Amino acid sequence: MKGSPTDGHRLRRPGPRRTAGAAELFAAQEAAVVLMARGESRLAELAGRICSDRGRALAITGDVCRLEDVERAVRGAVETFGQLDEAFNNASFASASAPLHEIGTDVYDRTMEVNVRGVWNCLVQQIPAMLAGGGGAVVNTSSVAGVAATGASAAYVAAKHAVIGMAKAAAADYGRQGVRVNALVVGVTRTEMMQQIITTHPSLEGDFMAESVQHRMADPLEIARAAAWLCSDQSSFVTGAAVPVDSGATATA
């Protein structure tokens, strides 16, 4: 991997542990990693940790909602490491669940901006770089909410459905040119954000556990391993897929 641009309603973003776990796993597999997120200090710390372990990492502060930031990250990957072979698009945004008509326009717009426009921006920049390099693989993080109404907000459900739709469409557009695009259907994961929610609302832990037939949450590393597999040549005949990493949540829905 030559680069991986990643990153009354309560707003949520993915916990840094998920992003860090994926970056460290890819680096351990001898990938040169390009990290993009909004948090400059934590991003620099993560890149420094990878480099101190004899890995290769480039940190670029940016927001997936800004096309110019994504372009800068992709350009950085190509200029620093030669080409872009793989990308894991893992930024996400959600709001607390509420009936559709009670979701404010600002929350709807932000949900779509990060989850849909953010993935769109990444694909628009990543795919041409991969085509120029002879092919590649992209993995977009969706959710169980991307295939079913799970109790999450309607805006989040719609956005995560769109992420899967984009993966399928892009896979069809570029399959003959050597670019594979897939989506992860992620179940409840024990990120820092999730742990904060459980600490604040302990009764919710049981509800989250009930979504899993294994009666547990995923460790972020389990999600990262699935993304790494989809980026690797071991999944060379897999494209346009929505791959469940959800402990049977979609199987029993």
Residue pairs with C-beta under 8 A, 6 or more apart in sequence:
1 26
1 29
1 31
1 32
1 33
1 85
1 86
1 231
2 31
2 32
2 34
2 77
2 78
2 81
2 82
2 83
2 84
2 85
2 86
2 133
3 32
3 33
3 34
3 58
3 73
3 74
3 76
3 77
3 78
3 81
3 84
3 85
3 86
3 87
4 22
4 23
4 26
4 31
4 33
4 34
4 35
4 86
4 87
4 88
5 34
5 36
5 60
5 64
5 70
5 73
5 74
5 77
5 87
5 89
5 122
5 125
5 126
6 19
6 22
6 23
6 35
6 36
6 37
6 88
6 89
6 90
6 91
7 13
7 14
7 19
7 36
7 37
7 38
7 39
7 63
7 64
7 90
7 91
8 98
9 95
9 96
9 98
9 103
9 104
9 107
9 153
10 95
10 96
11 93
11 94
11 95
11 107
11 110
12 93
12 94
12 95
12 96
12 193
12 197
13 91
13 92
13 93
13 193
14 90
14 91
14 92
14 141
14 191
14 193
15 191
15 192
15 193
15 194
15 195
15 220
16 37
16 39
16 42
16 191
16 192
17 191
17 192
17 220
18 90
18 189
18 191
18 220
18 223
18 224
19 35
19 37
19 46
19 90
20 46
20 220
21 219
21 220
21 221
21 223
21 224
22 88
22 90
22 220
22 223
22 224
22 227
22 228
23 33
23 35
23 46
23 50
23 57
24 46
24 49
24 50
25 221
25 224
25 225
25 228
26 33
26 86
26 88
26 224
26 228
26 231
27 33
27 50
27 53
27 55
27 56
27 57
28 53
28 55
29 228
29 232
31 56
31 86
32 55
32 56
32 57
32 58
32 80
32 81
33 47
33 50
33 55
33 56
33 57
33 58
34 57
34 58
34 60
34 73
34 76
34 77
34 80
34 81
35 43
35 46
35 47
35 57
35 58
35 59
35 60
36 43
36 59
36 60
36 61
36 62
36 64
36 69
36 70
36 73
37 43
37 61
37 62
37 91
38 61
38 62
38 63
39 61
40 61
43 59
43 60
43 61
44 59
46 57
46 59
47 57
47 58
47 59
48 57
50 56
50 57
51 57
56 81
58 76
58 77
58 80
58 81
60 69
60 72
60 73
60 76
62 69
62 70
62 72
62 73
63 69
64 70
64 89
64 91
64 114
64 117
64 118
64 119
64 121
64 122
65 113
65 114
65 117
65 118
65 121
66 121
67 121
67 124
67 125
70 121
70 122
70 124
70 125
70 126
71 125
73 125
74 84
74 125
74 126
74 129
77 83
77 84
77 129
78 84
78 129
78 133
83 129
83 132
83 133
84 126
84 129
84 130
84 133
84 136
85 130
85 133
85 136
85 137
86 136
86 137
86 138
86 139
86 231
87 122
87 126
87 130
87 136
87 137
87 138
87 139
87 231
88 138
88 139
88 141
88 227
88 231
89 118
89 119
89 122
89 123
89 138
89 139
89 140
89 141
90 141
90 227
91 114
91 115
91 118
91 119
91 141
92 114
92 115
92 141
92 143
93 110
93 111
93 113
93 114
93 115
94 111
94 152
94 153
94 156
95 103
95 107
95 110
95 111
95 153
95 155
95 156
96 153
97 151
97 152
97 153
98 153
99 154
100 154
103 153
103 154
103 155
107 153
107 155
108 155
111 153
111 155
111 156
111 159
112 155
112 158
112 159
112 162
115 156
115 159
115 160
115 162
115 163
116 159
116 162
116 163
116 166
119 140
119 162
119 163
119 166
120 166
122 138
122 140
123 138
123 140
123 166
123 170
123 181
126 136
126 138
127 138
127 170
127 174
127 179
129 136
130 136
130 138
130 178
130 179
131 174
131 177
131 178
131 179
134 178
135 177
135 178
135 179
135 180
136 178
136 179
136 180
137 179
137 180
137 181
137 182
137 230
137 231
137 232
137 235
138 167
138 170
138 179
138 180
138 181
138 182
139 181
139 182
139 183
139 184
139 227
139 230
139 231
140 163
140 164
140 166
140 167
140 181
140 182
140 183
140 184
141 163
141 183
141 184
141 186
141 223
141 227
142 160
142 161
142 163
142 164
142 167
142 183
142 184
142 185
142 186
142 242
143 150
143 152
143 156
143 160
143 185
143 186
144 150
144 185
144 186
144 187
144 211
144 244
144 246
144 249
144 250
144 253
145 152
145 156
145 157
145 160
145 161
146 157
146 160
146 161
146 163
146 164
146 183
146 185
146 242
147 161
147 164
147 185
147 242
147 250
147 253
148 250
148 253
149 157
150 157
150 211
150 249
150 253
163 183
164 183
164 185
164 242
166 181
167 181
167 182
167 183
167 240
167 241
167 242
168 181
168 240
168 242
170 179
170 181
171 180
171 181
171 182
171 239
171 240
171 241
172 240
174 181
175 239
175 240
180 230
180 235
180 236
180 238
180 239
181 239
181 240
182 230
182 235
182 238
182 239
182 240
182 241
182 242
182 243
183 241
183 242
183 243
184 223
184 226
184 227
184 230
184 242
184 243
184 245
185 242
185 243
185 244
185 245
185 246
185 250
186 218
186 223
186 245
186 246
187 211
187 212
187 217
187 218
187 244
187 245
187 246
187 247
187 249
188 194
188 208
188 209
188 211
188 212
188 217
188 218
188 249
189 217
189 218
189 219
189 220
189 222
189 223
190 217
190 218
190 219
190 220
191 220
194 208
194 217
197 204
198 204
198 205
198 208
208 217
209 215
209 216
209 217
211 246
211 247
211 249
212 246
212 247
212 248
212 249
213 247
213 248
213 249
213 251
213 252
214 247
214 248
216 247
218 245
218 246
218 247
222 245
223 245
226 243
226 245
229 235
230 238
230 243
244 250
244 251
